[in-house]
Amino acid sequence: MAKGPIYGKLSCLHLEILINMKKLFQISLILSCLLFIGVAILAMSGNGSEAGIPLSLAFFLLALGIRLHPFLKGFTFTVLIFSAVSLAMFYPGYFVQIGTFKPKVLIIPLLQIIMFGMGTTMSIQDFLGVLKMPKAVLVGLVCQFTIMPFLGFGLAKLFNFPPEIAAGVILIGCAPSGLASNVMSYIANANVPLSVTLTAIATIAAPFITPFLMQQLAGQYIPIDLWKMMLDIANMVILPIGAGLLFNYFFHGKAKWLDLAMPIISMAGIAIIVTVITANGRDGLLQIGFTLILAAILHNVLGYFLGYLGAKLVGLNQRDCRTIAIEVGMQNGGLASGIALTMNKIATVGLAPAVFGPWMNISGSSLATWWRSIPIKDEEK
């Protein structure tokens, strides 16, 4: 009986916090709109070079403001990426070199931390999933490592990109899917176990398949050292994921703080990687930015369509078709960025992963949310 008033006070306090947060988000959205208008005025008046900080702040406040909307809040991380990229485009020097320190050296360690985090979310059962659904896994892997590499190659030819930019477009196509695809499959009401299994196997296979595809498709643009690339990818993928798997096996459920921290650390790591690559490749991005964005949209959308079509043609159910479409369409941009760094071509080969990554988050979230609203026909029958 005595607890009633206390719980009542806590409920009122909780409600007051929610109301204050809603007001904060609303104010953020209004300020964001005003800043975007200010940026437009600066651009039209010939003072666009001064718009860096207002533009970055506008995106940051927009990220807070869209938290109010059930659908748009899924794009919060992507909008924050735009905020960071805005600073990189206007003030690249701060992200290229600080004194004697070059931030690009952080890319590989950050990628290894992200891969370790991926490993902690996996178990041996994820790899054994191939025994439970062999047909779907085989179709998914074949689509992943045929559709996307050849789409990248075709788009590089179509847009006649400079050699190293073309190699970057092919590289993002040769990369495996990442953890984001698992989240999108969950949102899309797809087959999450299949998604996790495909991501796990494609990632482990990447040290062998990605260098071979790069040598065959991108070798005409830049020299590809097959064995070095294999070792570099193994260092970025196999070792940290293996460590994560061991950690999960021995400490599963014993490190709740890590489960909470790793998604935040991974998102921060991706943001830093994209920002550093953007700053290093700023000049090239200004020259071919629009065509590279167009290539990213075509590559990604065609990946979804052809992945879904391929799965449908072999008779998979709709839930599996959705899963394979997402797995095929969404690539691991972070891994592609790391490979570009090991090739010492972060400012050119690394540009495509930096551009394709944010777009994939936007399209993946949109597609998954749309699919979630559409019932699975196989289940209705």
Rosetta blueprint (number, residue, H / E / L):
1 M L
2 A L
3 K H
4 G H
5 P H
6 I H
7 Y H
8 G H
9 K H
10 L H
11 S H
12 C H
13 L H
14 H H
15 L H
16 E H
17 I H
18 L H
19 I H
20 N H
21 M H
22 K H
23 K H
24 L H
25 F H
26 Q H
27 I H
28 S H
29 L H
30 I H
31 L H
32 S H
33 C H
34 L H
35 L H
36 F H
37 I H
38 G H
39 V H
40 A H
41 I H
42 L H
43 A H
44 M H
45 S L
46 G L
47 N L
48 G H
49 S H
50 E H
51 A L
52 G H
53 I H
54 P H
55 L H
56 S H
57 L H
58 A H
59 F H
60 F H
61 L H
62 L H
63 A H
64 L H
65 G H
66 I H
67 R H
68 L H
69 H L
70 P L
71 F L
72 L H
73 K H
74 G H
75 F H
76 T H
77 F H
78 T H
79 V H
80 L H
81 I H
82 F H
83 S H
84 A H
85 V H
86 S H
87 L H
88 A H
89 M H
90 F H
91 Y L
92 P L
93 G H
94 Y H
95 F H
96 V H
97 Q L
98 I E
99 G L
100 T L
101 F E
102 K L
103 P H
104 K H
105 V H
106 L H
107 I H
108 I H
109 P H
110 L H
111 L H
112 Q H
113 I H
114 I H
115 M H
116 F H
117 G H
118 M H
119 G H
120 T H
121 T L
122 M L
123 S L
124 I H
125 Q H
126 D H
127 F H
128 L H
129 G H
130 V H
131 L H
132 K H
133 M L
134 P H
135 K H
136 A H
137 V H
138 L H
139 V H
140 G H
141 L H
142 V H
143 C H
144 Q H
145 F H
146 T H
147 I H
148 M H
149 P H
150 F H
151 L H
152 G H
153 F H
154 G H
155 L H
156 A H
157 K H
158 L H
159 F H
160 N L
161 F L
162 P L
163 P H
164 E H
165 I H
166 A H
167 A H
168 G H
169 V H
170 I H
171 L H
172 I H
173 G H
174 C H
175 A L
176 P L
177 S L
178 G L
179 L H
180 A H
181 S H
182 N H
183 V H
184 M H
185 S H
186 Y H
187 I H
188 A L
189 N L
190 A L
191 N L
192 V H
193 P H
194 L H
195 S H
196 V H
197 T H
198 L H
199 T H
200 A H
201 I H
202 A H
203 T H
204 I H
205 A H
206 A H
207 P H
208 F H
209 I H
210 T H
211 P H
212 F H
213 L H
214 M H
215 Q H
216 Q H
217 L H
218 A L
219 G L
220 Q L
221 Y L
222 I L
223 P L
224 I L
225 D L
226 L H
227 W H
228 K H
229 M H
230 M H
231 L H
232 D H
233 I H
234 A H
235 N H
236 M H
237 V L
238 I H
239 L H
240 P H
241 I H
242 G H
243 A H
244 G H
245 L H
246 L H
247 F H
248 N H
249 Y H
250 F H
251 F H
252 H L
253 G L
254 K L
255 A L
256 K H
257 W H
258 L H
259 D H
260 L H
261 A H
262 M H
263 P H
264 I H
265 I H
266 S H
267 M H
268 A H
269 G H
270 I H
271 A H
272 I H
273 I H
274 V H
275 T H
276 V H
277 I H
278 T H
279 A H
280 N H
281 G L
282 R H
283 D H
284 G H
285 L H
286 L H
287 Q H
288 I H
289 G H
290 F H
291 T H
292 L H
293 I H
294 L H
295 A H
296 A H
297 I H
298 L H
299 H H
300 N H
301 V H
302 L H
303 G H
304 Y H
305 F H
306 L H
307 G H
308 Y H
309 L H
310 G H
311 A H
312 K H
313 L H
314 V L
315 G L
316 L L
317 N L
318 Q H
319 R H
320 D H
321 C H
322 R H
323 T H
324 I H
325 A H
326 I H
327 E H
328 V H
329 G H
330 M L
331 Q L
332 N L
333 G H
334 G H
335 L H
336 A H
337 S H
338 G H
339 I H
340 A H
341 L H
342 T H
343 M L
344 N L
345 K L
346 I L
347 A L
348 T L
349 V L
350 G L
351 L H
352 A H
353 P H
354 A H
355 V H
356 F H
357 G H
358 P H
359 W H
360 M H
361 N H
362 I H
363 S H
364 G H
365 S H
366 S H
367 L H
368 A H
369 T H
370 W H
371 W H
372 R H
373 S L
374 I L
375 P L
376 I L
377 K H
378 D H
379 E H
380 E H
381 K L
